[in-house]
Amino acid sequence: MDVQQLYKAAEIEDALSDPETAHLVLNKDKVVGMNDVPGLAVDAVPIENGVDVDINLERGTIVEKPVHLCFGVTDKKGTQRILLNIDIGENSEIGILAHCVFPQALDVKHIMDADIQIGKNANYSYLEKHIHSPEGGLEVIPTATIELEENARLTSDFELIEGQVGKIDIEYETTCKKDSVMEMTAKVDGRGDDLVKISEIGNLVGEGARGVLTTRVALREEARAEVFNKLTADAPEARGHVDCKEIVQDNGSAKAVPIVEVNNPKAHVTHEAAIGSVDAKQLETLMSRGLSEEEGVDLIIEGLLS
């Protein structure tokens, strides 16, 4: 599979041809495409089995169009390591659309270590979409340390949109200062012998900081999941919520550990966790409208992950 096919799999061909759209495309340890826009600097240096990436947004810069990142391995075997350093200047705004593409993976490992700094009054959104091979011969290990300065906002979404999971082991930790807002969402559909491990920690250390951790996981056949969500509020008027829902079918298994910790009498954090099969009444309703049991289950899971 050549790089053009990688672009096609991620459906980013039009964006990459636009000179006003910033982008960075990596195939294993090769930089195969890059474009900057005013106020945004993207640097990429090849390292062993991967690339060291620096993304710096100047203070007061608003990037109108989403920045496209495409990290992939087109070979059936290999390792890709991404060292990602992101610095978002104060009073700035940016949205990143990241595609992680491994369409032929039989024995591929993708490792990402991210350090993200979001400046005062800045707005940063990150949508990560994964495309895996049908065989799921992939191990994905992303870790991130994120810090939000005063009144900064973070929106982060992780989705598997095609292929089988393989093994995913996510570890994210976010620290929120005064009046900052964090919204982190992970959605994964596991099947076969997939293993899904998600650990997300939010630290609300500033007065008025707010945070939500949302996890949606569906497990079928022999798939397994372990979800750990922790939200800690240390400051007055800090507010947070942990929401974890998992659907288990066939021989799938799931474990969820939601932890909320409040260390200030004026802070408030809530949590909701649910593990179980699809709702029987909802399934019966769908089947009464002509869907098979399998089609009904698929539709319910699609709704959970939408």
Contacts in CASP RR format, 6 or more apart in sequence:
PFRMAT RR
TARGET T0000
AUTHOR 0000-0000-0000
METHOD contacts of the structure
MODEL  1
MDVQQLYKAAEIEDALSDPETAHLVLNKDKVVGMNDVPGLAVDAVPIENG
VDVDINLERGTIVEKPVHLCFGVTDKKGTQRILLNIDIGENSEIGILAHC
VFPQALDVKHIMDADIQIGKNANYSYLEKHIHSPEGGLEVIPTATIELEE
NARLTSDFELIEGQVGKIDIEYETTCKKDSVMEMTAKVDGRGDDLVKISE
IGNLVGEGARGVLTTRVALREEARAEVFNKLTADAPEARGHVDCKEIVQD
NGSAKAVPIVEVNNPKAHVTHEAAIGSVDAKQLETLMSRGLSEEEGVDLI
IEGLLS
1 74 0 8 1.000
1 103 0 8 1.000
1 104 0 8 1.000
2 74 0 8 1.000
3 25 0 8 1.000
3 27 0 8 1.000
3 32 0 8 1.000
3 74 0 8 1.000
5 74 0 8 1.000
5 103 0 8 1.000
6 25 0 8 1.000
6 27 0 8 1.000
6 70 0 8 1.000
6 72 0 8 1.000
6 74 0 8 1.000
6 101 0 8 1.000
6 103 0 8 1.000
7 13 0 8 1.000
7 16 0 8 1.000
7 25 0 8 1.000
7 70 0 8 1.000
9 101 0 8 1.000
9 103 0 8 1.000
9 131 0 8 1.000
10 70 0 8 1.000
10 99 0 8 1.000
10 101 0 8 1.000
10 129 0 8 1.000
10 131 0 8 1.000
12 23 0 8 1.000
12 68 0 8 1.000
12 70 0 8 1.000
12 99 0 8 1.000
15 21 0 8 1.000
15 23 0 8 1.000
15 65 0 8 1.000
15 66 0 8 1.000
15 68 0 8 1.000
16 23 0 8 1.000
16 25 0 8 1.000
16 33 0 8 1.000
16 35 0 8 1.000
16 68 0 8 1.000
18 65 0 8 1.000
19 35 0 8 1.000
20 37 0 8 1.000
20 65 0 8 1.000
21 35 0 8 1.000
21 37 0 8 1.000
21 65 0 8 1.000
21 66 0 8 1.000
21 67 0 8 1.000
21 68 0 8 1.000
22 35 0 8 1.000
22 36 0 8 1.000
22 37 0 8 1.000
22 40 0 8 1.000
22 42 0 8 1.000
22 63 0 8 1.000
22 65 0 8 1.000
22 67 0 8 1.000
22 68 0 8 1.000
23 33 0 8 1.000
23 34 0 8 1.000
23 35 0 8 1.000
23 67 0 8 1.000
23 68 0 8 1.000
23 69 0 8 1.000
23 70 0 8 1.000
24 31 0 8 1.000
24 33 0 8 1.000
24 34 0 8 1.000
24 35 0 8 1.000
24 42 0 8 1.000
24 44 0 8 1.000
24 53 0 8 1.000
24 68 0 8 1.000
24 69 0 8 1.000
24 70 0 8 1.000
25 31 0 8 1.000
25 32 0 8 1.000
25 33 0 8 1.000
25 34 0 8 1.000
25 69 0 8 1.000
25 70 0 8 1.000
26 32 0 8 1.000
26 44 0 8 1.000
26 50 0 8 1.000
26 51 0 8 1.000
26 53 0 8 1.000
26 70 0 8 1.000
26 71 0 8 1.000
26 72 0 8 1.000
26 80 0 8 1.000
26 82 0 8 1.000
27 72 0 8 1.000
27 73 0 8 1.000
27 74 0 8 1.000
28 49 0 8 1.000
28 50 0 8 1.000
28 72 0 8 1.000
28 73 0 8 1.000
28 74 0 8 1.000
28 75 0 8 1.000
28 78 0 8 1.000
28 79 0 8 1.000
28 80 0 8 1.000
29 46 0 8 1.000
29 47 0 8 1.000
29 48 0 8 1.000
29 49 0 8 1.000
29 50 0 8 1.000
29 51 0 8 1.000
29 80 0 8 1.000
30 46 0 8 1.000
31 44 0 8 1.000
31 46 0 8 1.000
31 51 0 8 1.000
34 42 0 8 1.000
34 44 0 8 1.000
36 42 0 8 1.000
37 63 0 8 1.000
37 65 0 8 1.000
38 61 0 8 1.000
39 57 0 8 1.000
39 58 0 8 1.000
39 61 0 8 1.000
39 63 0 8 1.000
40 55 0 8 1.000
40 56 0 8 1.000
40 57 0 8 1.000
40 58 0 8 1.000
40 61 0 8 1.000
40 63 0 8 1.000
40 67 0 8 1.000
40 94 0 8 1.000
41 54 0 8 1.000
41 55 0 8 1.000
41 56 0 8 1.000
41 58 0 8 1.000
42 53 0 8 1.000
42 54 0 8 1.000
42 55 0 8 1.000
43 53 0 8 1.000
43 54 0 8 1.000
44 51 0 8 1.000
44 52 0 8 1.000
44 53 0 8 1.000
44 54 0 8 1.000
45 51 0 8 1.000
45 52 0 8 1.000
46 52 0 8 1.000
47 81 0 8 1.000
47 83 0 8 1.000
48 81 0 8 1.000
49 78 0 8 1.000
49 79 0 8 1.000
49 80 0 8 1.000
49 81 0 8 1.000
50 79 0 8 1.000
50 80 0 8 1.000
50 81 0 8 1.000
50 82 0 8 1.000
51 81 0 8 1.000
51 82 0 8 1.000
51 83 0 8 1.000
52 83 0 8 1.000
52 85 0 8 1.000
53 82 0 8 1.000
53 83 0 8 1.000
53 84 0 8 1.000
53 85 0 8 1.000
54 85 0 8 1.000
54 87 0 8 1.000
55 67 0 8 1.000
55 84 0 8 1.000
55 85 0 8 1.000
55 86 0 8 1.000
55 87 0 8 1.000
56 86 0 8 1.000
56 87 0 8 1.000
56 89 0 8 1.000
57 63 0 8 1.000
57 87 0 8 1.000
57 88 0 8 1.000
57 89 0 8 1.000
57 92 0 8 1.000
57 94 0 8 1.000
57 122 0 8 1.000
58 89 0 8 1.000
58 92 0 8 1.000
59 89 0 8 1.000
59 90 0 8 1.000
59 91 0 8 1.000
59 92 0 8 1.000
60 89 0 8 1.000
60 90 0 8 1.000
60 91 0 8 1.000
60 92 0 8 1.000
61 89 0 8 1.000
61 92 0 8 1.000
61 93 0 8 1.000
61 94 0 8 1.000
62 92 0 8 1.000
62 93 0 8 1.000
62 94 0 8 1.000
63 92 0 8 1.000
63 93 0 8 1.000
63 94 0 8 1.000
63 95 0 8 1.000
66 95 0 8 1.000
66 96 0 8 1.000
66 97 0 8 1.000
67 94 0 8 1.000
67 95 0 8 1.000
67 96 0 8 1.000
67 97 0 8 1.000
68 96 0 8 1.000
68 97 0 8 1.000
68 98 0 8 1.000
68 99 0 8 1.000
69 96 0 8 1.000
69 97 0 8 1.000
69 98 0 8 1.000
69 99 0 8 1.000
70 98 0 8 1.000
70 99 0 8 1.000
70 101 0 8 1.000
71 80 0 8 1.000
71 82 0 8 1.000
71 98 0 8 1.000
71 99 0 8 1.000
71 100 0 8 1.000
71 101 0 8 1.000
71 110 0 8 1.000
71 112 0 8 1.000
72 80 0 8 1.000
72 100 0 8 1.000
72 101 0 8 1.000
72 102 0 8 1.000
72 110 0 8 1.000
73 80 0 8 1.000
73 101 0 8 1.000
73 102 0 8 1.000
73 105 0 8 1.000
73 108 0 8 1.000
73 110 0 8 1.000
74 101 0 8 1.000
74 103 0 8 1.000
74 104 0 8 1.000
75 104 0 8 1.000
75 108 0 8 1.000
76 104 0 8 1.000
76 105 0 8 1.000
76 106 0 8 1.000
76 107 0 8 1.000
76 108 0 8 1.000
77 106 0 8 1.000
77 107 0 8 1.000
77 108 0 8 1.000
78 107 0 8 1.000
78 108 0 8 1.000
78 109 0 8 1.000
79 108 0 8 1.000
79 109 0 8 1.000
79 110 0 8 1.000
79 111 0 8 1.000
80 108 0 8 1.000
80 109 0 8 1.000
80 110 0 8 1.000
80 111 0 8 1.000
81 111 0 8 1.000
81 112 0 8 1.000
81 113 0 8 1.000
82 110 0 8 1.000
82 111 0 8 1.000
82 112 0 8 1.000
82 113 0 8 1.000
82 114 0 8 1.000
83 113 0 8 1.000
84 112 0 8 1.000
84 113 0 8 1.000
84 114 0 8 1.000
84 115 0 8 1.000
84 116 0 8 1.000
85 114 0 8 1.000
85 115 0 8 1.000
85 116 0 8 1.000
86 114 0 8 1.000
86 115 0 8 1.000
86 116 0 8 1.000
86 117 0 8 1.000
86 124 0 8 1.000
87 117 0 8 1.000
88 94 0 8 1.000
88 116 0 8 1.000
88 117 0 8 1.000
88 118 0 8 1.000
88 119 0 8 1.000
88 122 0 8 1.000
88 124 0 8 1.000
88 152 0 8 1.000
89 118 0 8 1.000
89 119 0 8 1.000
89 122 0 8 1.000
90 119 0 8 1.000
90 120 0 8 1.000
90 121 0 8 1.000
90 122 0 8 1.000
90 149 0 8 1.000
91 120 0 8 1.000
91 121 0 8 1.000
91 122 0 8 1.000
92 119 0 8 1.000
92 122 0 8 1.000
92 123 0 8 1.000
93 122 0 8 1.000
93 123 0 8 1.000
93 124 0 8 1.000
94 123 0 8 1.000
94 124 0 8 1.000
94 125 0 8 1.000
95 124 0 8 1.000
95 125 0 8 1.000
95 126 0 8 1.000
95 127 0 8 1.000
96 124 0 8 1.000
96 125 0 8 1.000
96 126 0 8 1.000
96 127 0 8 1.000
97 127 0 8 1.000
97 129 0 8 1.000
98 126 0 8 1.000
98 127 0 8 1.000
98 128 0 8 1.000
98 129 0 8 1.000
99 129 0 8 1.000
99 130 0 8 1.000
99 131 0 8 1.000
100 110 0 8 1.000
100 128 0 8 1.000
100 129 0 8 1.000
100 130 0 8 1.000
100 131 0 8 1.000
100 140 0 8 1.000
101 130 0 8 1.000
101 131 0 8 1.000
102 108 0 8 1.000
102 110 0 8 1.000
102 130 0 8 1.000
102 131 0 8 1.000
102 132 0 8 1.000
102 133 0 8 1.000
102 138 0 8 1.000
103 131 0 8 1.000
103 132 0 8 1.000
103 133 0 8 1.000
104 133 0 8 1.000
105 132 0 8 1.000
105 133 0 8 1.000
105 135 0 8 1.000
105 136 0 8 1.000
105 137 0 8 1.000
105 138 0 8 1.000
106 133 0 8 1.000
106 135 0 8 1.000
106 137 0 8 1.000
107 137 0 8 1.000
108 137 0 8 1.000
108 138 0 8 1.000
108 139 0 8 1.000
109 138 0 8 1.000
109 139 0 8 1.000
109 141 0 8 1.000
110 138 0 8 1.000
110 139 0 8 1.000
110 140 0 8 1.000
110 141 0 8 1.000
110 142 0 8 1.000
111 141 0 8 1.000
111 142 0 8 1.000
112 141 0 8 1.000
112 142 0 8 1.000
112 143 0 8 1.000
112 144 0 8 1.000
113 143 0 8 1.000
113 144 0 8 1.000
114 142 0 8 1.000
114 143 0 8 1.000
114 144 0 8 1.000
114 145 0 8 1.000
114 146 0 8 1.000
115 144 0 8 1.000
115 145 0 8 1.000
116 124 0 8 1.000
116 144 0 8 1.000
116 145 0 8 1.000
116 146 0 8 1.000
116 147 0 8 1.000
117 147 0 8 1.000
117 149 0 8 1.000
118 124 0 8 1.000
118 146 0 8 1.000
118 147 0 8 1.000
118 148 0 8 1.000
118 149 0 8 1.000
118 152 0 8 1.000
118 153 0 8 1.000
118 154 0 8 1.000
118 180 0 8 1.000
119 148 0 8 1.000
119 149 0 8 1.000
119 152 0 8 1.000
120 149 0 8 1.000
120 150 0 8 1.000
120 151 0 8 1.000
120 152 0 8 1.000
121 150 0 8 1.000
121 151 0 8 1.000
121 152 0 8 1.000
122 149 0 8 1.000
122 152 0 8 1.000
122 153 0 8 1.000
123 152 0 8 1.000
123 153 0 8 1.000
124 152 0 8 1.000
124 153 0 8 1.000
124 154 0 8 1.000
124 155 0 8 1.000
125 154 0 8 1.000
125 155 0 8 1.000
125 156 0 8 1.000
126 154 0 8 1.000
126 155 0 8 1.000
126 156 0 8 1.000
126 157 0 8 1.000
127 156 0 8 1.000
127 157 0 8 1.000
127 159 0 8 1.000
128 156 0 8 1.000
128 157 0 8 1.000
128 158 0 8 1.000
128 159 0 8 1.000
129 159 0 8 1.000
129 160 0 8 1.000
129 161 0 8 1.000
130 140 0 8 1.000
130 158 0 8 1.000
130 159 0 8 1.000
130 160 0 8 1.000
130 161 0 8 1.000
130 162 0 8 1.000
131 161 0 8 1.000
131 162 0 8 1.000
131 163 0 8 1.000
132 138 0 8 1.000
132 160 0 8 1.000
132 162 0 8 1.000
132 163 0 8 1.000
132 164 0 8 1.000
132 165 0 8 1.000
132 166 0 8 1.000
133 163 0 8 1.000
133 164 0 8 1.000
134 163 0 8 1.000
134 164 0 8 1.000
135 164 0 8 1.000
136 163 0 8 1.000
136 164 0 8 1.000
136 165 0 8 1.000
136 166 0 8 1.000
136 194 0 8 1.000
137 164 0 8 1.000
137 166 0 8 1.000
138 165 0 8 1.000
138 166 0 8 1.000
138 167 0 8 1.000
139 166 0 8 1.000
139 167 0 8 1.000
139 169 0 8 1.000
140 166 0 8 1.000
140 167 0 8 1.000
140 168 0 8 1.000
140 169 0 8 1.000
140 170 0 8 1.000
141 168 0 8 1.000
141 169 0 8 1.000
142 169 0 8 1.000
142 170 0 8 1.000
142 171 0 8 1.000
142 172 0 8 1.000
143 170 0 8 1.000
143 171 0 8 1.000
143 172 0 8 1.000
144 171 0 8 1.000
144 172 0 8 1.000
144 173 0 8 1.000
145 173 0 8 1.000
146 154 0 8 1.000
146 172 0 8 1.000
146 173 0 8 1.000
146 174 0 8 1.000
146 175 0 8 1.000
146 182 0 8 1.000
147 174 0 8 1.000
147 175 0 8 1.000
147 177 0 8 1.000
148 154 0 8 1.000
148 174 0 8 1.000
148 175 0 8 1.000
148 176 0 8 1.000
148 177 0 8 1.000
148 180 0 8 1.000
148 181 0 8 1.000
148 182 0 8 1.000
148 209 0 8 1.000
149 177 0 8 1.000
149 180 0 8 1.000
150 177 0 8 1.000
150 178 0 8 1.000
150 179 0 8 1.000
150 180 0 8 1.000
151 178 0 8 1.000
151 179 0 8 1.000
151 180 0 8 1.000
152 177 0 8 1.000
152 180 0 8 1.000
152 181 0 8 1.000
153 180 0 8 1.000
153 181 0 8 1.000
153 182 0 8 1.000
154 174 0 8 1.000
154 180 0 8 1.000
154 181 0 8 1.000
154 182 0 8 1.000
154 183 0 8 1.000
154 184 0 8 1.000
155 183 0 8 1.000
156 172 0 8 1.000
156 183 0 8 1.000
156 184 0 8 1.000
156 185 0 8 1.000
157 185 0 8 1.000
157 186 0 8 1.000
157 187 0 8 1.000
158 170 0 8 1.000
158 185 0 8 1.000
158 186 0 8 1.000
158 187 0 8 1.000
158 188 0 8 1.000
159 187 0 8 1.000
159 188 0 8 1.000
159 305 0 8 1.000
160 168 0 8 1.000
160 187 0 8 1.000
160 188 0 8 1.000
160 189 0 8 1.000
160 190 0 8 1.000
164 190 0 8 1.000
164 191 0 8 1.000
164 192 0 8 1.000
164 194 0 8 1.000
165 188 0 8 1.000
165 189 0 8 1.000
165 190 0 8 1.000
165 191 0 8 1.000
165 194 0 8 1.000
165 195 0 8 1.000
165 196 0 8 1.000
165 223 0 8 1.000
166 193 0 8 1.000
166 194 0 8 1.000
166 195 0 8 1.000
167 194 0 8 1.000
167 195 0 8 1.000
167 197 0 8 1.000
168 188 0 8 1.000
168 194 0 8 1.000
168 195 0 8 1.000
168 196 0 8 1.000
168 197 0 8 1.000
168 198 0 8 1.000
169 195 0 8 1.000
169 197 0 8 1.000
170 186 0 8 1.000
170 197 0 8 1.000
170 198 0 8 1.000
170 199 0 8 1.000
170 200 0 8 1.000
171 199 0 8 1.000
172 184 0 8 1.000
172 199 0 8 1.000
172 200 0 8 1.000
172 201 0 8 1.000
173 200 0 8 1.000
173 201 0 8 1.000
173 202 0 8 1.000
173 203 0 8 1.000
174 182 0 8 1.000
174 184 0 8 1.000
174 200 0 8 1.000
174 201 0 8 1.000
174 202 0 8 1.000
174 203 0 8 1.000
175 202 0 8 1.000
175 203 0 8 1.000
175 205 0 8 1.000
176 182 0 8 1.000
176 202 0 8 1.000
176 203 0 8 1.000
176 204 0 8 1.000
176 205 0 8 1.000
176 206 0 8 1.000
176 209 0 8 1.000
176 210 0 8 1.000
176 211 0 8 1.000
177 205 0 8 1.000
177 206 0 8 1.000
177 209 0 8 1.000
178 206 0 8 1.000
178 207 0 8 1.000
178 208 0 8 1.000
178 209 0 8 1.000
178 235 0 8 1.000
179 206 0 8 1.000
179 207 0 8 1.000
179 208 0 8 1.000
179 209 0 8 1.000
180 206 0 8 1.000
180 209 0 8 1.000
180 210 0 8 1.000
181 209 0 8 1.000
181 210 0 8 1.000
181 211 0 8 1.000
182 202 0 8 1.000
182 209 0 8 1.000
182 210 0 8 1.000
182 211 0 8 1.000
182 212 0 8 1.000
183 211 0 8 1.000
183 212 0 8 1.000
183 214 0 8 1.000
184 200 0 8 1.000
184 212 0 8 1.000
184 213 0 8 1.000
184 214 0 8 1.000
185 214 0 8 1.000
185 215 0 8 1.000
185 216 0 8 1.000
186 198 0 8 1.000
186 200 0 8 1.000
186 214 0 8 1.000
186 215 0 8 1.000
186 216 0 8 1.000
186 217 0 8 1.000
187 215 0 8 1.000
187 216 0 8 1.000
187 217 0 8 1.000
187 305 0 8 1.000
188 196 0 8 1.000
188 198 0 8 1.000
188 216 0 8 1.000
188 217 0 8 1.000
188 218 0 8 1.000
188 225 0 8 1.000
188 305 0 8 1.000
189 217 0 8 1.000
189 218 0 8 1.000
189 301 0 8 1.000
189 305 0 8 1.000
190 196 0 8 1.000
190 217 0 8 1.000
190 218 0 8 1.000
190 219 0 8 1.000
190 220 0 8 1.000
190 223 0 8 1.000
190 225 0 8 1.000
191 219 0 8 1.000
191 220 0 8 1.000
191 221 0 8 1.000
191 223 0 8 1.000
192 220 0 8 1.000
192 221 0 8 1.000
192 222 0 8 1.000
192 223 0 8 1.000
193 221 0 8 1.000
193 222 0 8 1.000
193 223 0 8 1.000
194 219 0 8 1.000
194 223 0 8 1.000
194 224 0 8 1.000
195 223 0 8 1.000
195 224 0 8 1.000
195 225 0 8 1.000
196 217 0 8 1.000
196 219 0 8 1.000
196 223 0 8 1.000
196 224 0 8 1.000
196 225 0 8 1.000
196 226 0 8 1.000
196 227 0 8 1.000
197 225 0 8 1.000
197 226 0 8 1.000
197 227 0 8 1.000
198 215 0 8 1.000
198 217 0 8 1.000
198 225 0 8 1.000
198 226 0 8 1.000
198 227 0 8 1.000
198 228 0 8 1.000
198 229 0 8 1.000
199 227 0 8 1.000
199 228 0 8 1.000
199 229 0 8 1.000
200 213 0 8 1.000
200 215 0 8 1.000
200 228 0 8 1.000
200 229 0 8 1.000
200 230 0 8 1.000
201 229 0 8 1.000
201 230 0 8 1.000
201 231 0 8 1.000
201 232 0 8 1.000
202 211 0 8 1.000
202 213 0 8 1.000
202 230 0 8 1.000
202 231 0 8 1.000
202 232 0 8 1.000
203 232 0 8 1.000
203 234 0 8 1.000
204 210 0 8 1.000
204 211 0 8 1.000
204 231 0 8 1.000
204 232 0 8 1.000
204 233 0 8 1.000
204 234 0 8 1.000
204 235 0 8 1.000
204 238 0 8 1.000
204 239 0 8 1.000
204 240 0 8 1.000
204 267 0 8 1.000
204 269 0 8 1.000
205 234 0 8 1.000
205 235 0 8 1.000
206 234 0 8 1.000
206 235 0 8 1.000
206 238 0 8 1.000
207 235 0 8 1.000
207 236 0 8 1.000
207 237 0 8 1.000
207 238 0 8 1.000
208 235 0 8 1.000
208 236 0 8 1.000
208 237 0 8 1.000
208 238 0 8 1.000
208 239 0 8 1.000
209 233 0 8 1.000
209 235 0 8 1.000
209 238 0 8 1.000
209 239 0 8 1.000
210 238 0 8 1.000
210 239 0 8 1.000
210 240 0 8 1.000
211 231 0 8 1.000
211 239 0 8 1.000
211 240 0 8 1.000
211 241 0 8 1.000
212 240 0 8 1.000
212 241 0 8 1.000
212 242 0 8 1.000
212 243 0 8 1.000
213 229 0 8 1.000
213 231 0 8 1.000
213 241 0 8 1.000
213 242 0 8 1.000
213 243 0 8 1.000
213 244 0 8 1.000
214 243 0 8 1.000
214 244 0 8 1.000
215 227 0 8 1.000
215 229 0 8 1.000
215 243 0 8 1.000
215 244 0 8 1.000
215 245 0 8 1.000
215 246 0 8 1.000
215 256 0 8 1.000
216 245 0 8 1.000
216 246 0 8 1.000
216 304 0 8 1.000
216 305 0 8 1.000
217 225 0 8 1.000
217 227 0 8 1.000
217 245 0 8 1.000
217 246 0 8 1.000
217 247 0 8 1.000
217 254 0 8 1.000
218 246 0 8 1.000
218 247 0 8 1.000
218 249 0 8 1.000
218 301 0 8 1.000
218 304 0 8 1.000
218 305 0 8 1.000
219 225 0 8 1.000
219 246 0 8 1.000
219 247 0 8 1.000
219 248 0 8 1.000
219 249 0 8 1.000
219 252 0 8 1.000
219 253 0 8 1.000
219 254 0 8 1.000
220 249 0 8 1.000
220 250 0 8 1.000
220 252 0 8 1.000
221 249 0 8 1.000
221 250 0 8 1.000
221 251 0 8 1.000
221 252 0 8 1.000
222 250 0 8 1.000
222 251 0 8 1.000
222 252 0 8 1.000
223 252 0 8 1.000
224 252 0 8 1.000
224 253 0 8 1.000
224 254 0 8 1.000
225 246 0 8 1.000
225 253 0 8 1.000
225 254 0 8 1.000
225 255 0 8 1.000
226 254 0 8 1.000
226 255 0 8 1.000
227 244 0 8 1.000
227 246 0 8 1.000
227 254 0 8 1.000
227 255 0 8 1.000
227 256 0 8 1.000
227 257 0 8 1.000
228 257 0 8 1.000
228 259 0 8 1.000
229 242 0 8 1.000
229 244 0 8 1.000
229 256 0 8 1.000
229 257 0 8 1.000
229 258 0 8 1.000
229 259 0 8 1.000
229 271 0 8 1.000
230 242 0 8 1.000
230 258 0 8 1.000
230 259 0 8 1.000
230 260 0 8 1.000
230 261 0 8 1.000
231 240 0 8 1.000
231 241 0 8 1.000
231 242 0 8 1.000
231 259 0 8 1.000
231 260 0 8 1.000
231 261 0 8 1.000
231 269 0 8 1.000
231 271 0 8 1.000
232 260 0 8 1.000
232 261 0 8 1.000
232 262 0 8 1.000
232 263 0 8 1.000
232 269 0 8 1.000
233 239 0 8 1.000
233 240 0 8 1.000
233 260 0 8 1.000
233 261 0 8 1.000
233 262 0 8 1.000
233 263 0 8 1.000
233 264 0 8 1.000
233 267 0 8 1.000
233 268 0 8 1.000
233 269 0 8 1.000
234 263 0 8 1.000
234 264 0 8 1.000
234 267 0 8 1.000
235 264 0 8 1.000
235 267 0 8 1.000
236 264 0 8 1.000
236 266 0 8 1.000
236 267 0 8 1.000
237 266 0 8 1.000
237 267 0 8 1.000
238 264 0 8 1.000
238 267 0 8 1.000
238 268 0 8 1.000
238 269 0 8 1.000
239 267 0 8 1.000
239 268 0 8 1.000
239 269 0 8 1.000
240 260 0 8 1.000
240 268 0 8 1.000
240 269 0 8 1.000
240 270 0 8 1.000
241 269 0 8 1.000
241 270 0 8 1.000
241 271 0 8 1.000
241 272 0 8 1.000
242 258 0 8 1.000
242 259 0 8 1.000
242 260 0 8 1.000
242 269 0 8 1.000
242 270 0 8 1.000
242 271 0 8 1.000
242 272 0 8 1.000
242 273 0 8 1.000
243 271 0 8 1.000
243 272 0 8 1.000
243 273 0 8 1.000
244 256 0 8 1.000
244 258 0 8 1.000
244 271 0 8 1.000
244 272 0 8 1.000
244 273 0 8 1.000
244 274 0 8 1.000
245 272 0 8 1.000
245 273 0 8 1.000
245 274 0 8 1.000
245 275 0 8 1.000
245 304 0 8 1.000
246 254 0 8 1.000
246 256 0 8 1.000
246 274 0 8 1.000
246 275 0 8 1.000
246 276 0 8 1.000
247 276 0 8 1.000
247 277 0 8 1.000
247 278 0 8 1.000
247 300 0 8 1.000
247 301 0 8 1.000
247 304 0 8 1.000
248 254 0 8 1.000
248 275 0 8 1.000
248 276 0 8 1.000
248 277 0 8 1.000
249 277 0 8 1.000
249 278 0 8 1.000
249 297 0 8 1.000
254 275 0 8 1.000
254 276 0 8 1.000
256 273 0 8 1.000
256 275 0 8 1.000
258 271 0 8 1.000
258 272 0 8 1.000
258 273 0 8 1.000
259 271 0 8 1.000
260 269 0 8 1.000
260 270 0 8 1.000
260 271 0 8 1.000
261 269 0 8 1.000
262 268 0 8 1.000
262 269 0 8 1.000
278 296 0 8 1.000
278 297 0 8 1.000
278 300 0 8 1.000
278 301 0 8 1.000
279 300 0 8 1.000
282 300 0 8 1.000
283 293 0 8 1.000
283 296 0 8 1.000
283 297 0 8 1.000
283 300 0 8 1.000
286 295 0 8 1.000
286 296 0 8 1.000
286 299 0 8 1.000
286 300 0 8 1.000
287 293 0 8 1.000
287 296 0 8 1.000
291 299 0 8 1.000
END
